[in-house]
Amino acid sequence: MDEIKYVPLTKFQIEPTLDDKFWEEKIKRSIQECDSVSTLKEIATLLARIATQRQGVIRGLVQDMFIFNNVAVESDGLANPEIKP
């Protein structure tokens, strides 16, 4: 059996696309211009949902990479960021 090769997630090209960067700027501006707490909560909830979905996709792709190529991403590269009060 092949030996498992552990690599950092940064080894892969995971930079945001130009479309992603424009979307990020649009969201930032919406947040900065928003005066409604309830609207900000809706935006935060949406962003949390998107982040969770993307994290699941990343984990699934990493699992497939391991199954098909014996390449594993270091576990700290897949951890969710800590929220500090």
C-alpha positions, 0 to 999 in steps of 0.5 A, spaced: 500 500 500 502 507 498 504 511 504 500 517 506 503 523 504 501 529 508 501 536 505 498 543 508 492 546 505 496 552 502 499 547 497 493 547 493 491 553 489 485 556 493 485 563 492 478 566 491 476 568 483 475 575 481 468 574 482 469 571 489 473 578 490 467 582 487 462 578 491 466 579 498 466 587 496 459 587 495 457 584 502 462 588 505 459 595 503 452 592 504 454 591 511 458 597 512 452 601 509 447 597 514 443 601 520 439 595 521 441 590 527 436 585 524 438 585 517 446 585 520 443 578 523 440 576 517 447 577 513 451 574 519 446 568 518 447 567 511 455 568 511 455 562 517 451 558 512 455 559 506 461 558 510 459 551 513 457 549 506 464 551 503 467 547 509 463 541 508 465 541 500 472 542 502 472 536 507 469 532 502 474 534 496 480 532 501 477 526 503 476 524 495 483 526 494 485 521 500 481 516 497 484 516 490 491 519 491 493 517 498 494 525 499 491 527 506 491 535 508 494 536 515 488 536 520 489 544 522 488 546 515 481 544 515 479 547 522 474 552 523 477 559 525 476 560 533 471 566 535 474 570 540 469 575 544 
